[in-house]
Amino acid sequence: MGALALTNAKEPVNRYSAMRQRALEVSPDVMKLPHLPGVPFGILMEIGYEQAVVTLLTLSDGTTSLYFSNGGGVIGCGQHATVAEAARTLMNTSQALTGNFLPTYGYPLPEIGEVSFYALTDSGVLSHRANELVLQQKKDALSPLYYKGQEVITAIRVLGLV
Protein backbone atom coordinates (compact mmCIF):
# COMPACT_ATOMS: atom_id res chain seq x y z
CA MET A 1 0.00 0.00 0.00
CA GLY A 2 1.39 3.37 -0.96
CA ALA A 3 0.20 6.92 -0.79
CA LEU A 4 -2.70 7.69 -3.08
CA ALA A 5 -1.48 9.45 -6.19
CA LEU A 6 -3.51 12.60 -6.66
CA THR A 7 -2.52 14.99 -9.42
CA ASN A 8 -5.33 17.31 -10.45
CA ALA A 9 -5.52 20.41 -8.21
CA LYS A 10 -9.27 19.90 -7.58
CA GLU A 11 -9.04 16.13 -7.42
CA PRO A 12 -7.52 15.87 -3.89
CA VAL A 13 -10.34 17.85 -2.30
CA ASN A 14 -13.02 16.04 -4.32
CA ARG A 15 -11.55 12.60 -3.64
CA TYR A 16 -11.07 13.39 0.05
CA SER A 17 -14.63 14.70 0.38
CA ALA A 18 -16.05 11.66 -1.38
CA MET A 19 -14.05 9.19 0.73
CA ARG A 20 -14.98 11.02 3.93
CA GLN A 21 -18.69 11.14 3.02
CA ARG A 22 -18.65 7.44 2.10
CA ALA A 23 -17.07 6.63 5.47
CA LEU A 24 -19.65 8.66 7.39
CA GLU A 25 -22.53 6.96 5.55
CA VAL A 26 -21.25 3.37 5.61
CA SER A 27 -23.92 0.77 6.34
CA PRO A 28 -22.80 -2.08 8.58
CA ASP A 29 -25.26 -4.46 6.94
CA VAL A 30 -24.24 -3.63 3.37
CA MET A 31 -20.54 -3.84 4.29
CA LYS A 32 -21.18 -6.94 6.44
CA LEU A 33 -19.44 -5.29 9.39
CA PRO A 34 -19.66 -6.91 12.81
CA HIS A 35 -21.87 -4.71 14.97
CA LEU A 36 -24.10 -4.68 18.01
CA PRO A 37 -26.95 -2.28 18.79
CA GLY A 38 -25.64 0.96 20.28
CA VAL A 39 -21.99 -0.03 19.89
CA PRO A 40 -19.81 1.84 17.39
CA PHE A 41 -18.86 -0.21 14.33
CA GLY A 42 -16.63 2.61 13.12
CA ILE A 43 -14.73 5.63 14.36
CA LEU A 44 -13.51 8.67 12.47
CA MET A 45 -11.02 10.89 14.26
CA GLU A 46 -10.29 14.11 12.45
CA ILE A 47 -7.65 16.64 13.42
CA GLY A 48 -7.56 20.18 12.04
CA TYR A 49 -4.10 21.44 11.14
CA GLU A 50 -3.13 24.59 9.28
CA GLN A 51 -2.08 22.58 6.21
CA ALA A 52 -4.92 20.05 6.14
CA VAL A 53 -7.43 17.96 8.02
CA VAL A 54 -6.18 14.47 8.86
CA THR A 55 -8.89 11.81 8.91
CA LEU A 56 -8.37 8.42 10.54
CA LEU A 57 -11.04 5.79 9.87
CA THR A 58 -11.28 2.46 11.67
CA LEU A 59 -14.08 -0.07 11.22
CA SER A 60 -15.05 -3.14 13.23
CA ASP A 61 -13.77 -5.50 10.53
CA GLY A 62 -10.25 -4.08 10.89
CA THR A 63 -10.46 -1.68 7.95
CA THR A 64 -8.16 1.24 8.71
CA SER A 65 -7.41 4.22 6.49
CA LEU A 66 -5.70 7.57 6.91
CA TYR A 67 -6.24 10.40 4.48
CA PHE A 68 -5.62 14.11 4.17
CA SER A 69 -7.86 16.92 2.93
CA ASN A 70 -5.04 18.36 0.83
CA GLY A 71 -4.53 15.05 -1.00
CA GLY A 72 -2.94 11.71 -0.34
CA GLY A 73 -3.32 9.07 2.27
CA VAL A 74 -3.43 5.32 2.58
CA ILE A 75 -6.23 2.77 2.62
CA GLY A 76 -6.01 -0.83 3.73
CA CYS A 77 -3.64 -0.17 6.63
CA GLY A 78 -5.48 -2.67 8.82
CA GLN A 79 -3.86 -5.61 7.05
CA HIS A 80 -0.63 -4.82 8.92
CA ALA A 81 -0.55 -6.52 12.35
CA THR A 82 0.66 -3.51 14.35
CA VAL A 83 -1.96 -1.23 12.80
CA ALA A 84 -4.67 -3.87 13.25
CA GLU A 85 -3.88 -4.24 16.94
CA ALA A 86 -3.86 -0.48 17.52
CA ALA A 87 -7.13 -0.12 15.58
CA ARG A 88 -8.75 -2.92 17.59
CA THR A 89 -7.76 -1.13 20.81
CA LEU A 90 -9.19 2.13 19.45
CA MET A 91 -12.50 0.42 18.65
CA ASN A 92 -12.63 -1.22 22.10
CA THR A 93 -11.91 2.13 23.77
CA SER A 94 -14.70 3.78 21.78
CA GLN A 95 -17.22 1.30 23.16
CA ALA A 96 -16.50 2.39 26.72
CA LEU A 97 -16.84 6.07 25.79
CA THR A 98 -20.01 6.01 23.66
CA GLY A 99 -21.95 7.90 26.34
CA ASN A 100 -19.80 10.97 25.68
CA PHE A 101 -20.99 11.33 22.08
CA LEU A 102 -24.12 13.15 20.91
CA PRO A 103 -26.30 12.41 17.87
CA THR A 104 -25.35 14.48 14.83
CA TYR A 105 -26.64 15.04 11.35
CA GLY A 106 -23.91 17.37 10.08
CA TYR A 107 -20.26 16.61 9.58
CA PRO A 108 -18.27 19.85 9.59
CA LEU A 109 -14.52 19.57 9.34
CA PRO A 110 -12.64 20.48 12.50
CA GLU A 111 -11.09 23.91 12.80
CA ILE A 112 -7.33 24.30 13.26
CA GLY A 113 -6.44 22.91 16.70
CA GLU A 114 -9.71 21.02 16.99
CA VAL A 115 -10.44 17.28 16.94
CA SER A 116 -13.73 15.80 15.78
CA PHE A 117 -14.76 12.27 16.62
CA TYR A 118 -17.56 10.50 14.78
CA ALA A 119 -18.89 7.20 16.12
CA LEU A 120 -20.74 5.18 13.50
CA THR A 121 -23.55 3.17 15.08
CA ASP A 122 -26.52 1.20 13.80
CA SER A 123 -28.79 4.00 15.06
CA GLY A 124 -26.87 6.85 13.42
CA VAL A 125 -23.72 8.90 13.66
CA LEU A 126 -22.68 10.32 16.99
CA SER A 127 -20.09 13.08 17.43
CA HIS A 128 -17.85 14.84 19.89
CA ARG A 129 -15.58 17.84 19.28
CA ALA A 130 -12.76 19.05 21.48
CA ASN A 131 -9.72 21.27 21.48
CA GLU A 132 -6.63 19.17 20.74
CA LEU A 133 -4.64 20.74 23.57
CA VAL A 134 -7.41 19.88 26.05
CA LEU A 135 -7.36 16.29 24.77
CA GLN A 136 -3.57 16.15 25.08
CA GLN A 137 -3.80 17.42 28.65
CA LYS A 138 -6.27 14.61 29.39
CA LYS A 139 -8.95 17.11 30.39
CA ASP A 140 -11.66 15.79 28.07
CA ALA A 141 -13.71 12.63 28.43
CA LEU A 142 -12.48 11.44 25.01
CA SER A 143 -8.79 11.98 25.75
CA PRO A 144 -8.26 8.18 25.93
CA LEU A 145 -9.79 7.80 22.46
CA TYR A 146 -7.57 10.59 21.12
CA TYR A 147 -4.46 8.83 22.41
CA LYS A 148 -5.58 5.47 20.98
CA GLY A 149 -6.14 7.19 17.65
CA GLN A 150 -2.65 8.65 17.83
CA GLU A 151 -1.31 5.12 18.42
CA VAL A 152 -2.99 3.98 15.19
CA ILE A 153 -1.50 6.92 13.28
CA THR A 154 1.92 6.19 14.77
CA ALA A 155 1.68 2.52 13.74
CA ILE A 156 0.89 3.63 10.18
CA ARG A 157 3.81 6.07 10.16
CA VAL A 158 6.29 3.57 11.63
CA LEU A 159 5.50 1.23 8.74
CA GLY A 160 6.34 4.06 6.36
CA LEU A 161 2.88 4.05 4.80
CA VAL A 162 2.69 7.88 5.00
Stockholm file with secondary structure:
# STOCKHOLM 1.0

chainA/1-162         MGALALTNAKEPVNRYSAMRQRALEVSPDVMKLPHLPGVPFGILMEIGYEQAVVTLLTLSDGTTSLYFSNGGGVIGCGQHATVAEAARTLMNTSQALTGNFLPTYGYPLPEIGEVSFYALTDSGVLSHRANELVLQQKKDALSPLYYKGQEVITAIRVLGLV
#=GR chainA/1-162 SS CCCCCCCSSSHHHHHHHHHHHHHHTCCTTTTTCCCCTTSCSEEEEEEECSSCEEEEEEETTSCEEEEETTSCEESCGGGSHHHHHHHHHHHHHHHHHGGGCEECSCCCCCCTTEEEEEEEETTEEEEEEEEHHHHHTTCSTTHHHHHHHHHHHHHHHHTTCC
#=GC SS_cons         CCCCCCCSSSHHHHHHHHHHHHHHTCCTTTTTCCCCTTSCSEEEEEEECSSCEEEEEEETTSCEEEEETTSCEESCGGGSHHHHHHHHHHHHHHHHHGGGCEECSCCCCCCTTEEEEEEEETTEEEEEEEEHHHHHTTCSTTHHHHHHHHHHHHHHHHTTCC
//
